[in-house]
Amino acid sequence: MVNSEYVLRPATADDHDRFVSLFATSMMFESTPTDLDRELFEPERALLAVDGDKLVGTAKAMSRDLSVPGAVVPAAHVTAVGVRATHRRRGILSSLMSRQLREVPEALAVLWASEPGIYGRFGYAPAAWGVSYEVDLRKVGPHPVHRGADRIEELPVEDAPAQLAPMLRELQTKRPGVSGRSEQAWRKRLQDEPESRGGKTARLILVHRDQAGSLDGYALWRGKLSWGSGGPANEVTVEELVALHPTAYHALWHHLLTLDLAAKLEFGHAALDEPLQQFVSNPVALNRRLTESLWVRLTDVRRALTQRRYASPVDVVVEVSDDLIDDNNGRFHLTGDTEHATCERTESTPDLSLSVGELSATYLGGRSLAEFAATGRVSEHTPGALPVTTAAFQWPAVPASIEIF
């Protein structure tokens, strides 16, 4: 519990600007609230820690959906977790996180962790890995695009939300871990204040059309002027790339990898199974680095396991332990396949036992129950239950989150 001199309370609309100010200060950056920020603020989903009339802690959840294996479901998108530097190590963050997890109406919460060591204490676990690239454009050698695959054009930003949204929604049907965006969230994603560009150009939006003229891919990118001893050595930053078909993927990447006067390209939100290396002659020049991506926390085990689908038939009793949410403790009978799932409480003997952290880590289908069993964090009580359940929980497309929220 938070010390008695501090109070936790929901925010009000009037708290927005100082909420933003405190979080920015706690993360050591400057932020000027905008009307769009105020429009997106959900005060009833934001928590404050207050010391007298002073804000000393913040946390909020955004109402967005998330693709999970075989479905798109509501998920609390947790962000803006911060504590004033003068009030650290007093239990404020723990109180904010614990209360938030007990109150969210969704069956799962997700976040990006600024400090990974913090969130495991609250049952969160990394459920998706990402890949970042720092590409040497002078050595990578992109393969030529196929004839007719270069239908690339620039899209005006005012047209972007309506044109790009259907492609993101379709991506959600193909890959777990992708967050949906409302019209306001799209406007926030495409907001491009000059003072926030870090010396880079305004954002450019590329789209690709298929042979019928329909959009099937897009890329958001920026450039930055740089000069080396041998002349221009400009830098390209790819912020987001969505391609629904291989032709669009190849064409967009070929365009970005062959920009004139550019020497380096950075892309920070690639999937673990990103096929980019198949489109270049020198994959080593991609300079891939593994990163943590989306963290997941199941807040309602029964409902969460019912909401997703399973790669192969499963009929298993799992015993779950949860130090924070009492209703998640107990035994659950899960049945499911690619079309349906049921999960109900039971008193039957468990086939597997694990904590909510391991269950959360494997929920999106990108991590393996067997991985955790190898370190003793999942126990098999019925011989054969582990490989069957492991196979069912995994998914053909590995999860990937394409934005930090």
C-alpha beads as a LAMMPS data file, in Angstrom:
LAMMPS data file: protein, C-alpha beads

405 atoms
404 bonds

1 atom types
1 bond types

-500.0 500.0 xlo xhi
-500.0 500.0 ylo yhi
-500.0 500.0 zlo zhi

Masses

1 110.0

Atoms # bond

1 1 1 0.000 0.000 0.000
2 1 1 1.039 3.585 -0.568
3 1 1 2.134 5.503 2.535
4 1 1 -0.834 7.005 4.378
5 1 1 0.145 10.589 3.527
6 1 1 -0.372 9.874 -0.187
7 1 1 -3.710 9.415 -1.868
8 1 1 -4.545 7.590 -5.080
9 1 1 -7.445 8.911 -7.111
10 1 1 -8.787 8.840 -10.668
11 1 1 -7.905 11.865 -12.769
12 1 1 -10.319 14.464 -14.039
13 1 1 -10.209 16.269 -17.367
14 1 1 -8.765 19.287 -15.552
15 1 1 -5.765 17.205 -14.443
16 1 1 -4.567 16.533 -17.991
17 1 1 -1.865 19.156 -18.419
18 1 1 -0.168 18.589 -15.087
19 1 1 -0.513 14.814 -15.543
20 1 1 1.460 15.153 -18.795
21 1 1 3.943 17.535 -17.184
22 1 1 4.714 15.193 -14.286
23 1 1 5.149 12.141 -16.501
24 1 1 7.432 14.064 -18.873
25 1 1 9.514 15.305 -15.946
26 1 1 9.814 11.791 -14.510
27 1 1 11.099 10.551 -17.888
28 1 1 13.366 13.591 -18.395
29 1 1 11.828 15.039 -21.548
30 1 1 9.756 18.085 -22.364
31 1 1 6.168 17.853 -23.543
32 1 1 3.688 20.541 -24.502
33 1 1 0.102 19.233 -24.316
34 1 1 -2.007 19.740 -27.429
35 1 1 -5.742 19.827 -28.025
36 1 1 -5.456 16.383 -29.607
37 1 1 -3.772 15.052 -26.463
38 1 1 -6.646 16.408 -24.393
39 1 1 -9.147 14.839 -26.778
40 1 1 -7.491 11.434 -26.413
41 1 1 -7.183 11.645 -22.614
42 1 1 -9.498 9.258 -20.751
43 1 1 -9.523 10.701 -17.223
44 1 1 -11.499 7.805 -15.780
45 1 1 -8.681 5.483 -16.925
46 1 1 -5.872 7.615 -15.475
47 1 1 -4.656 7.307 -11.885
48 1 1 -2.872 9.939 -9.838
49 1 1 -0.864 9.752 -6.643
50 1 1 -1.297 13.026 -4.769
51 1 1 0.699 14.462 -1.870
52 1 1 -1.366 17.382 -0.610
53 1 1 -1.998 19.460 -3.716
54 1 1 1.051 18.063 -5.540
55 1 1 0.956 15.263 -8.124
56 1 1 3.650 12.708 -7.352
57 1 1 2.713 9.717 -9.522
58 1 1 0.864 8.872 -12.739
59 1 1 -0.392 5.860 -14.674
60 1 1 -3.024 5.502 -17.359
61 1 1 -4.588 2.930 -19.653
62 1 1 -5.836 3.620 -23.157
63 1 1 -8.879 1.905 -24.671
64 1 1 -7.560 0.112 -27.751
65 1 1 -7.865 -3.328 -29.258
66 1 1 -5.093 -5.833 -29.896
67 1 1 -4.700 -8.741 -32.265
68 1 1 -4.223 -12.074 -30.491
69 1 1 -4.062 -15.536 -32.075
70 1 1 -7.220 -15.867 -34.154
71 1 1 -9.002 -12.757 -32.840
72 1 1 -8.906 -9.027 -32.127
73 1 1 -9.832 -8.205 -28.520
74 1 1 -9.980 -5.194 -26.190
75 1 1 -6.727 -4.664 -24.273
76 1 1 -5.778 -2.021 -21.725
77 1 1 -2.804 -0.182 -23.259
78 1 1 -0.849 0.961 -20.208
79 1 1 1.400 3.991 -20.489
80 1 1 2.572 7.172 -18.733
81 1 1 3.708 5.368 -15.581
82 1 1 5.926 7.730 -13.615
83 1 1 6.833 8.954 -10.128
84 1 1 8.235 12.325 -9.136
85 1 1 11.953 11.977 -8.388
86 1 1 11.527 13.367 -4.867
87 1 1 9.032 10.605 -4.047
88 1 1 10.813 7.490 -5.334
89 1 1 11.097 4.240 -3.362
90 1 1 7.972 4.926 -1.312
91 1 1 5.639 2.337 -2.826
92 1 1 3.823 4.806 -5.073
93 1 1 4.511 2.979 -8.334
94 1 1 3.541 -0.367 -6.795
95 1 1 0.259 1.063 -5.559
96 1 1 -0.536 2.642 -8.920
97 1 1 0.211 -0.539 -10.865
98 1 1 -1.618 -2.860 -8.478
99 1 1 -4.761 -0.758 -8.371
100 1 1 -4.773 -0.270 -12.118
101 1 1 -4.537 -4.010 -12.813
102 1 1 -7.390 -4.778 -10.431
103 1 1 -9.646 -2.154 -12.016
104 1 1 -9.150 -2.526 -15.785
105 1 1 -12.259 -4.044 -17.414
106 1 1 -10.311 -5.797 -20.180
107 1 1 -9.043 -9.365 -19.800
108 1 1 -5.467 -8.307 -20.506
109 1 1 -3.183 -5.306 -20.185
110 1 1 -0.175 -4.540 -22.383
111 1 1 2.733 -2.099 -22.239
112 1 1 6.204 -1.234 -23.489
113 1 1 8.676 -1.325 -20.614
114 1 1 11.112 1.558 -20.184
115 1 1 12.744 -0.460 -17.366
116 1 1 12.153 -4.194 -17.864
117 1 1 13.097 -4.991 -14.278
118 1 1 10.024 -3.226 -12.928
119 1 1 7.048 -4.927 -14.486
120 1 1 7.659 -8.611 -13.832
121 1 1 6.796 -7.902 -10.192
122 1 1 3.236 -7.203 -11.292
123 1 1 2.751 -10.282 -13.468
124 1 1 3.723 -8.692 -16.781
125 1 1 6.007 -10.640 -19.100
126 1 1 7.557 -9.970 -22.520
127 1 1 5.264 -11.788 -24.964
128 1 1 6.798 -10.509 -28.196
129 1 1 10.357 -9.932 -29.329
130 1 1 11.293 -7.336 -31.878
131 1 1 14.204 -6.680 -34.206
132 1 1 15.871 -3.359 -34.922
133 1 1 17.965 -2.705 -38.019
134 1 1 20.815 -0.277 -38.622
135 1 1 21.384 -0.898 -42.314
136 1 1 24.557 -0.011 -44.203
137 1 1 22.911 1.045 -47.461
138 1 1 26.192 0.981 -49.367
139 1 1 26.710 -2.714 -48.668
140 1 1 23.276 -4.303 -48.279
141 1 1 22.538 -4.968 -51.984
142 1 1 18.733 -5.050 -52.358
143 1 1 17.430 -7.399 -55.034
144 1 1 15.673 -5.671 -57.969
145 1 1 11.885 -5.564 -57.768
146 1 1 9.856 -7.672 -60.153
147 1 1 8.330 -5.994 -63.183
148 1 1 5.125 -4.202 -62.211
149 1 1 5.973 -4.275 -58.487
150 1 1 7.090 -0.664 -58.253
151 1 1 3.694 1.039 -58.005
152 1 1 4.879 3.409 -55.275
153 1 1 3.458 6.873 -54.641
154 1 1 3.460 9.477 -51.877
155 1 1 0.272 10.094 -49.916
156 1 1 -0.675 13.520 -48.496
157 1 1 -0.920 13.406 -44.710
158 1 1 -4.489 14.713 -44.723
159 1 1 -5.560 11.622 -46.688
160 1 1 -3.579 9.171 -44.599
161 1 1 -5.886 8.135 -41.723
162 1 1 -8.721 7.016 -43.983
163 1 1 -6.376 5.375 -46.509
164 1 1 -4.035 3.597 -44.101
165 1 1 -6.527 2.394 -41.477
166 1 1 -7.946 -0.521 -43.529
167 1 1 -4.445 -1.897 -44.082
168 1 1 -3.672 -1.835 -40.367
169 1 1 -6.962 -3.586 -39.621
170 1 1 -6.112 -6.308 -42.134
171 1 1 -2.650 -6.704 -40.609
172 1 1 -4.377 -7.412 -37.289
173 1 1 -6.023 -10.465 -38.866
174 1 1 -2.612 -11.772 -39.939
175 1 1 -0.304 -11.098 -36.978
176 1 1 -0.801 -11.073 -33.187
177 1 1 0.447 -8.134 -31.132
178 1 1 -0.771 -5.322 -33.403
179 1 1 -2.682 -2.480 -31.725
180 1 1 -5.707 -0.975 -33.429
181 1 1 -6.152 2.770 -33.878
182 1 1 -9.211 4.970 -33.684
183 1 1 -9.471 7.981 -35.972
184 1 1 -8.068 10.142 -33.152
185 1 1 -5.247 7.658 -32.539
186 1 1 -4.340 7.831 -36.224
187 1 1 -4.175 11.606 -36.008
188 1 1 -1.884 11.272 -32.992
189 1 1 0.327 8.748 -34.807
190 1 1 0.703 11.124 -37.747
191 1 1 1.181 14.274 -35.656
192 1 1 4.402 15.883 -36.840
193 1 1 5.464 18.907 -34.807
194 1 1 8.703 20.438 -36.198
195 1 1 10.260 20.668 -32.731
196 1 1 9.865 16.888 -32.322
197 1 1 11.683 15.866 -35.497
198 1 1 15.211 15.843 -34.082
199 1 1 16.685 17.492 -37.162
200 1 1 14.950 15.118 -39.553
201 1 1 12.596 15.961 -42.392
202 1 1 8.844 16.062 -42.101
203 1 1 7.324 12.591 -42.179
204 1 1 6.790 11.143 -45.650
205 1 1 4.103 8.552 -46.396
206 1 1 4.648 5.979 -49.129
207 1 1 1.909 3.662 -50.367
208 1 1 1.918 0.724 -52.757
209 1 1 -0.945 -0.289 -55.039
210 1 1 -1.631 -3.761 -56.354
211 1 1 -2.400 -4.490 -59.992
212 1 1 -6.066 -3.598 -59.453
213 1 1 -5.092 -0.218 -58.005
214 1 1 -5.971 -1.039 -54.387
215 1 1 -3.626 -0.047 -51.582
216 1 1 -1.813 -3.020 -50.078
217 1 1 1.118 -1.477 -48.237
218 1 1 2.501 1.700 -46.715
219 1 1 5.617 3.081 -45.057
220 1 1 6.168 6.079 -42.786
221 1 1 9.704 7.461 -43.013
222 1 1 11.963 10.491 -42.587
223 1 1 15.355 11.570 -43.846
224 1 1 18.210 13.487 -42.271
225 1 1 20.975 15.375 -44.028
226 1 1 24.428 14.112 -43.167
227 1 1 27.791 14.715 -44.778
228 1 1 30.781 12.403 -44.620
229 1 1 34.346 12.661 -45.857
230 1 1 33.267 11.158 -49.150
231 1 1 30.242 13.384 -49.677
232 1 1 26.540 12.976 -48.847
233 1 1 25.794 10.263 -46.287
234 1 1 22.165 10.914 -45.477
235 1 1 20.213 8.879 -42.929
236 1 1 16.802 7.258 -43.416
237 1 1 14.502 6.399 -40.498
238 1 1 11.617 4.027 -41.188
239 1 1 9.001 4.539 -38.494
240 1 1 6.398 2.017 -39.632
241 1 1 5.950 -0.356 -42.543
242 1 1 2.888 -2.478 -43.259
243 1 1 2.667 -4.734 -46.319
244 1 1 -0.202 -7.132 -46.909
245 1 1 1.434 -9.019 -49.796
246 1 1 5.037 -9.956 -50.698
247 1 1 4.996 -7.725 -53.783
248 1 1 4.156 -4.662 -51.685
249 1 1 6.749 -5.599 -49.068
250 1 1 9.516 -5.999 -51.641
251 1 1 8.601 -2.817 -53.524
252 1 1 8.429 -0.607 -50.435
253 1 1 11.716 -1.894 -49.073
254 1 1 13.456 -1.623 -52.442
255 1 1 12.430 2.034 -52.629
256 1 1 13.694 2.768 -49.121
257 1 1 16.964 0.853 -49.521
258 1 1 17.884 2.607 -52.782
259 1 1 17.214 6.267 -51.957
260 1 1 19.815 8.534 -53.535
261 1 1 22.495 10.090 -51.303
262 1 1 21.586 7.852 -48.334
263 1 1 24.174 5.797 -46.451
264 1 1 22.287 4.453 -43.418
265 1 1 18.761 3.264 -42.672
266 1 1 17.273 2.614 -39.234
267 1 1 14.120 0.612 -38.531
268 1 1 13.205 -0.134 -34.936
269 1 1 9.992 -2.158 -35.038
270 1 1 10.575 -5.239 -37.158
271 1 1 9.076 -8.624 -36.356
272 1 1 11.226 -11.514 -35.216
273 1 1 10.354 -13.327 -38.460
274 1 1 10.848 -10.225 -40.640
275 1 1 11.625 -11.451 -44.193
276 1 1 13.779 -8.452 -45.144
277 1 1 16.958 -10.524 -45.231
278 1 1 15.469 -12.520 -48.120
279 1 1 15.319 -9.399 -50.292
280 1 1 18.981 -8.382 -49.989
281 1 1 22.207 -9.972 -51.173
282 1 1 24.168 -9.113 -48.018
283 1 1 21.998 -9.760 -44.918
284 1 1 24.951 -9.056 -42.614
285 1 1 24.728 -5.376 -43.617
286 1 1 21.255 -5.225 -42.041
287 1 1 22.920 -5.261 -38.590
288 1 1 20.013 -6.922 -36.779
289 1 1 19.576 -6.556 -33.021
290 1 1 17.076 -8.411 -30.845
291 1 1 14.905 -6.224 -28.610
292 1 1 12.039 -6.692 -26.186
293 1 1 8.732 -5.547 -27.548
294 1 1 5.251 -5.935 -26.062
295 1 1 4.676 -6.987 -22.448
296 1 1 1.399 -8.738 -21.588
297 1 1 -0.449 -9.228 -18.299
298 1 1 -3.601 -11.354 -18.093
299 1 1 -6.051 -9.715 -15.690
300 1 1 -8.859 -12.258 -16.206
301 1 1 -7.398 -15.668 -17.023
302 1 1 -10.669 -17.409 -17.842
303 1 1 -11.873 -14.686 -20.196
304 1 1 -8.467 -14.164 -21.838
305 1 1 -7.988 -17.854 -22.645
306 1 1 -11.498 -17.978 -24.107
307 1 1 -10.903 -14.951 -26.340
308 1 1 -7.951 -16.321 -28.317
309 1 1 -7.753 -19.333 -30.654
310 1 1 -5.336 -22.273 -30.675
311 1 1 -3.138 -23.652 -33.449
312 1 1 -4.099 -27.274 -32.713
313 1 1 -6.744 -28.980 -30.555
314 1 1 -6.156 -28.637 -26.831
315 1 1 -8.006 -30.069 -23.819
316 1 1 -6.052 -29.351 -20.663
317 1 1 -6.449 -28.351 -17.018
318 1 1 -4.012 -25.632 -15.969
319 1 1 -3.426 -24.463 -12.416
320 1 1 -2.546 -20.767 -12.251
321 1 1 -1.015 -18.777 -9.397
322 1 1 -1.329 -14.993 -9.204
323 1 1 0.001 -12.965 -6.262
324 1 1 -1.953 -9.854 -7.222
325 1 1 -5.392 -10.805 -8.588
326 1 1 -7.123 -13.414 -6.424
327 1 1 -9.700 -14.369 -9.060
328 1 1 -6.919 -15.647 -11.312
329 1 1 -5.817 -18.260 -8.797
330 1 1 -7.075 -21.792 -9.303
331 1 1 -7.610 -24.476 -11.896
332 1 1 -9.044 -23.842 -15.351
333 1 1 -10.271 -26.385 -17.899
334 1 1 -9.310 -25.099 -21.340
335 1 1 -10.551 -26.585 -24.600
336 1 1 -9.968 -25.007 -27.976
337 1 1 -8.810 -25.159 -31.572
338 1 1 -8.555 -22.778 -34.527
339 1 1 -12.300 -22.025 -34.477
340 1 1 -13.414 -21.788 -30.852
341 1 1 -12.325 -21.940 -27.211
342 1 1 -13.877 -22.465 -23.787
343 1 1 -12.306 -22.008 -20.376
344 1 1 -14.062 -22.750 -17.096
345 1 1 -13.073 -23.214 -13.482
346 1 1 -12.686 -26.800 -12.341
347 1 1 -11.622 -28.892 -9.354
348 1 1 -10.046 -31.539 -11.595
349 1 1 -6.425 -32.569 -11.181
350 1 1 -4.169 -30.167 -13.121
351 1 1 -2.191 -31.303 -16.138
352 1 1 0.104 -28.247 -15.945
353 1 1 0.813 -25.587 -13.339
354 1 1 2.374 -22.167 -13.838
355 1 1 2.176 -18.556 -12.710
356 1 1 0.243 -15.818 -14.462
357 1 1 3.577 -14.445 -15.703
358 1 1 4.379 -17.532 -17.788
359 1 1 0.790 -17.680 -19.054
360 1 1 0.998 -14.014 -20.061
361 1 1 4.347 -14.537 -21.806
362 1 1 2.942 -17.299 -24.013
363 1 1 -0.479 -15.741 -24.633
364 1 1 0.326 -14.158 -28.012
365 1 1 1.827 -17.349 -29.404
366 1 1 5.403 -16.163 -29.729
367 1 1 6.964 -17.856 -26.713
368 1 1 6.895 -21.495 -25.696
369 1 1 5.559 -23.168 -22.561
370 1 1 8.330 -25.722 -23.050
371 1 1 10.854 -22.870 -22.825
372 1 1 9.644 -22.096 -19.314
373 1 1 9.314 -25.763 -18.347
374 1 1 13.020 -26.168 -19.096
375 1 1 13.782 -23.741 -16.266
376 1 1 11.194 -25.152 -13.861
377 1 1 8.693 -22.331 -14.266
378 1 1 6.033 -24.596 -15.813
379 1 1 5.357 -27.997 -14.234
380 1 1 3.900 -30.943 -16.150
381 1 1 1.781 -33.293 -14.024
382 1 1 0.246 -35.378 -16.833
383 1 1 2.814 -36.913 -19.202
384 1 1 2.405 -35.510 -22.705
385 1 1 0.371 -32.474 -21.643
386 1 1 3.283 -30.070 -22.089
387 1 1 4.082 -30.682 -25.792
388 1 1 0.391 -30.739 -26.757
389 1 1 -0.363 -27.480 -24.943
390 1 1 2.846 -25.859 -26.156
391 1 1 1.910 -26.597 -29.771
392 1 1 -1.633 -25.302 -29.272
393 1 1 -0.532 -21.988 -27.747
394 1 1 1.935 -21.159 -30.515
395 1 1 0.829 -19.432 -33.719
396 1 1 2.121 -19.429 -37.329
397 1 1 2.850 -15.678 -37.377
398 1 1 4.971 -14.539 -34.458
399 1 1 3.607 -11.536 -32.536
400 1 1 4.964 -8.069 -33.231
401 1 1 4.068 -4.601 -31.999
402 1 1 4.726 -1.890 -34.583
403 1 1 4.551 1.165 -32.318
404 1 1 5.498 2.368 -28.865
405 1 1 2.428 3.814 -27.191

Bonds

1 1 1 2
2 1 2 3
3 1 3 4
4 1 4 5
5 1 5 6
6 1 6 7
7 1 7 8
8 1 8 9
9 1 9 10
10 1 10 11
11 1 11 12
12 1 12 13
13 1 13 14
14 1 14 15
15 1 15 16
16 1 16 17
17 1 17 18
18 1 18 19
19 1 19 20
20 1 20 21
21 1 21 22
22 1 22 23
23 1 23 24
24 1 24 25
25 1 25 26
26 1 26 27
27 1 27 28
28 1 28 29
29 1 29 30
30 1 30 31
31 1 31 32
32 1 32 33
33 1 33 34
34 1 34 35
35 1 35 36
36 1 36 37
37 1 37 38
38 1 38 39
39 1 39 40
40 1 40 41
41 1 41 42
42 1 42 43
43 1 43 44
44 1 44 45
45 1 45 46
46 1 46 47
47 1 47 48
48 1 48 49
49 1 49 50
50 1 50 51
51 1 51 52
52 1 52 53
53 1 53 54
54 1 54 55
55 1 55 56
56 1 56 57
57 1 57 58
58 1 58 59
59 1 59 60
60 1 60 61
61 1 61 62
62 1 62 63
63 1 63 64
64 1 64 65
65 1 65 66
66 1 66 67
67 1 67 68
68 1 68 69
69 1 69 70
70 1 70 71
71 1 71 72
72 1 72 73
73 1 73 74
74 1 74 75
75 1 75 76
76 1 76 77
77 1 77 78
78 1 78 79
79 1 79 80
80 1 80 81
81 1 81 82
82 1 82 83
83 1 83 84
84 1 84 85
85 1 85 86
86 1 86 87
87 1 87 88
88 1 88 89
89 1 89 90
90 1 90 91
91 1 91 92
92 1 92 93
93 1 93 94
94 1 94 95
95 1 95 96
96 1 96 97
97 1 97 98
98 1 98 99
99 1 99 100
100 1 100 101
101 1 101 102
102 1 102 103
103 1 103 104
104 1 104 105
105 1 105 106
106 1 106 107
107 1 107 108
108 1 108 109
109 1 109 110
110 1 110 111
111 1 111 112
112 1 112 113
113 1 113 114
114 1 114 115
115 1 115 116
116 1 116 117
117 1 117 118
118 1 118 119
119 1 119 120
120 1 120 121
121 1 121 122
122 1 122 123
123 1 123 124
124 1 124 125
125 1 125 126
126 1 126 127
127 1 127 128
128 1 128 129
129 1 129 130
130 1 130 131
131 1 131 132
132 1 132 133
133 1 133 134
134 1 134 135
135 1 135 136
136 1 136 137
137 1 137 138
138 1 138 139
139 1 139 140
140 1 140 141
141 1 141 142
142 1 142 143
143 1 143 144
144 1 144 145
145 1 145 146
146 1 146 147
147 1 147 148
148 1 148 149
149 1 149 150
150 1 150 151
151 1 151 152
152 1 152 153
153 1 153 154
154 1 154 155
155 1 155 156
156 1 156 157
157 1 157 158
158 1 158 159
159 1 159 160
160 1 160 161
161 1 161 162
162 1 162 163
163 1 163 164
164 1 164 165
165 1 165 166
166 1 166 167
167 1 167 168
168 1 168 169
169 1 169 170
170 1 170 171
171 1 171 172
172 1 172 173
173 1 173 174
174 1 174 175
175 1 175 176
176 1 176 177
177 1 177 178
178 1 178 179
179 1 179 180
180 1 180 181
181 1 181 182
182 1 182 183
183 1 183 184
184 1 184 185
185 1 185 186
186 1 186 187
187 1 187 188
188 1 188 189
189 1 189 190
190 1 190 191
191 1 191 192
192 1 192 193
193 1 193 194
194 1 194 195
195 1 195 196
196 1 196 197
197 1 197 198
198 1 198 199
199 1 199 200
200 1 200 201
201 1 201 202
202 1 202 203
203 1 203 204
204 1 204 205
205 1 205 206
206 1 206 207
207 1 207 208
208 1 208 209
209 1 209 210
210 1 210 211
211 1 211 212
212 1 212 213
213 1 213 214
214 1 214 215
215 1 215 216
216 1 216 217
217 1 217 218
218 1 218 219
219 1 219 220
220 1 220 221
221 1 221 222
222 1 222 223
223 1 223 224
224 1 224 225
225 1 225 226
226 1 226 227
227 1 227 228
228 1 228 229
229 1 229 230
230 1 230 231
231 1 231 232
232 1 232 233
233 1 233 234
234 1 234 235
235 1 235 236
236 1 236 237
237 1 237 238
238 1 238 239
239 1 239 240
240 1 240 241
241 1 241 242
242 1 242 243
243 1 243 244
244 1 244 245
245 1 245 246
246 1 246 247
247 1 247 248
248 1 248 249
249 1 249 250
250 1 250 251
251 1 251 252
252 1 252 253
253 1 253 254
254 1 254 255
255 1 255 256
256 1 256 257
257 1 257 258
258 1 258 259
259 1 259 260
260 1 260 261
261 1 261 262
262 1 262 263
263 1 263 264
264 1 264 265
265 1 265 266
266 1 266 267
267 1 267 268
268 1 268 269
269 1 269 270
270 1 270 271
271 1 271 272
272 1 272 273
273 1 273 274
274 1 274 275
275 1 275 276
276 1 276 277
277 1 277 278
278 1 278 279
279 1 279 280
280 1 280 281
281 1 281 282
282 1 282 283
283 1 283 284
284 1 284 285
285 1 285 286
286 1 286 287
287 1 287 288
288 1 288 289
289 1 289 290
290 1 290 291
291 1 291 292
292 1 292 293
293 1 293 294
294 1 294 295
295 1 295 296
296 1 296 297
297 1 297 298
298 1 298 299
299 1 299 300
300 1 300 301
301 1 301 302
302 1 302 303
303 1 303 304
304 1 304 305
305 1 305 306
306 1 306 307
307 1 307 308
308 1 308 309
309 1 309 310
310 1 310 311
311 1 311 312
312 1 312 313
313 1 313 314
314 1 314 315
315 1 315 316
316 1 316 317
317 1 317 318
318 1 318 319
319 1 319 320
320 1 320 321
321 1 321 322
322 1 322 323
323 1 323 324
324 1 324 325
325 1 325 326
326 1 326 327
327 1 327 328
328 1 328 329
329 1 329 330
330 1 330 331
331 1 331 332
332 1 332 333
333 1 333 334
334 1 334 335
335 1 335 336
336 1 336 337
337 1 337 338
338 1 338 339
339 1 339 340
340 1 340 341
341 1 341 342
342 1 342 343
343 1 343 344
344 1 344 345
345 1 345 346
346 1 346 347
347 1 347 348
348 1 348 349
349 1 349 350
350 1 350 351
351 1 351 352
352 1 352 353
353 1 353 354
354 1 354 355
355 1 355 356
356 1 356 357
357 1 357 358
358 1 358 359
359 1 359 360
360 1 360 361
361 1 361 362
362 1 362 363
363 1 363 364
364 1 364 365
365 1 365 366
366 1 366 367
367 1 367 368
368 1 368 369
369 1 369 370
370 1 370 371
371 1 371 372
372 1 372 373
373 1 373 374
374 1 374 375
375 1 375 376
376 1 376 377
377 1 377 378
378 1 378 379
379 1 379 380
380 1 380 381
381 1 381 382
382 1 382 383
383 1 383 384
384 1 384 385
385 1 385 386
386 1 386 387
387 1 387 388
388 1 388 389
389 1 389 390
390 1 390 391
391 1 391 392
392 1 392 393
393 1 393 394
394 1 394 395
395 1 395 396
396 1 396 397
397 1 397 398
398 1 398 399
399 1 399 400
400 1 400 401
401 1 401 402
402 1 402 403
403 1 403 404
404 1 404 405
